[in-house]
């Protein structure tokens, strides 16, 4: 039985409240669960996050996988998920998070498109703008 740590929605319409639960991955999002291990209230400012860290660590050590949102919340709570960080050399060779990536493969353009582009640049084939007479 693959166990996943996920958010289970509760609360009223347009007033979400989530429980952090350990559940069978084959069950529905709001269906049967094994254990409630915390809750998350995004409507409060700042958001409220209460987690039983010892229970989460136990589930993770037993092979449970957190969903992407729960993993993000656990990191915000200061918990490590047990994954190894990248080596320093690999991290240094990667571009910064916001930096654009360099293209390694040159893009090929068909002859027809290249001809059209050249004509646009030269101003050939451009339709002259004509003003329409105003209706009175």
N, C-alpha and C positions, 0 to 999 in steps of 0.2 A: 504494500500500500504506500504509494509515494505521497509524502506529506509536504504541504506547502504552507508557508506563513503568508497570509493575505489579509486584505481589508474586507470587512463585511459591513455593508452600508446599513445604517439605521437612521432614525430621525425623521422629521416631517418633510413634506415637499419643499424644495428649495432651502432646506435647513439641514444639510448633511451632517452626520455624525458617524464615525466609523469605529468598529471594534477590530482590534488586531487579533486574529485567530489562527490556530493551527488546524488545518483541515485536510481531508483527502483531496488530492488534486482533481479527481474525477467528479467531485460534487459541485453543485451550483455555487455561485458567489455568495448568496445569502442563505444557502442551504445548511445541511447538517455540518457541524464542526466537532473537533475533538476537545479543544480547550481555548478559552479566552485568555490571552496573555497581555492585553492592554487595550487602550483606546486612544483615538485621535479626533480632536475637535478643530476643524479648520476655520470655523466661524468666529472663534475668539481671536482677539488681537493682543499679543501674539498667539499663534495657535497653541493648543494644549495637547501634549503628548505624554501619556503615562504608560510605561512598559515595565513588566516584571523581567528584569535583565537576567536573573538566574534561570527562569523558565525558557527564555529565548535562547540562551547559551546551551541549555540542555537539548532543546529541539534541534539546534544547528549541529551540535555534536553527534546527534543521532541520525543526521542525514537530511533534515528538512531543508528545503530551498525557499528563500524569501522571494516574494514577487518584487518587481522593480520598484514599486512605490514603497513597499515595506522596507526594502534594503536602503532606500534613500532616507526614510524616517529613522531607521536604526543608526545610520551614519550621523544624522543630525543629533541623535541622542547620545552620541559619543561612543557607540559600540563598534568594535571591529568585527567584520564578518568572517574572518579567518582566511581570506584569500591573500595570496602572496602579492606584494607590490612588484612593479616592474623593476628590472635592474636599472642602475643609474645610467649606463651607456645607452640602453634602448630609449629611456625617457629623454635623454639629451638629443638623440638623433631625430626624434619626432618633432614636427612643427608645433608651435604654441597653439593653444586651444582656439583662439580667435583668428589666427593667421591663415591666409589663403594657401591652399595646397598647390604645389607646382605640377603642371601637367607634364607627364612623361611621354605620352603618345601624341604625335602630331596629328591634328584633325585633317582629314582629306575632304576636299570640296569638289563636287562635280564640275565639269567644264562649263555647263550651262549656268550654274549658280555663280561661278567665278566671273563669267562674261557679264552677267546681270549686275553684279556688284561693281565691276569696273565701269560699266556704263553709268551707274548711279553716281559714282565718284566723279566722273568726267562731266556730269551734268547732261549727258545725252539721254534722250528718251524721257526726260522729265517733262511732264505736261505743264504748259504755262498756266498760271492761275488767272482765271478770268472772273471778273465781278459780275454777279447776276444783278439785273435791274430790280430795284425794290418795287413791290406792289403798293399801289396807293388805294 
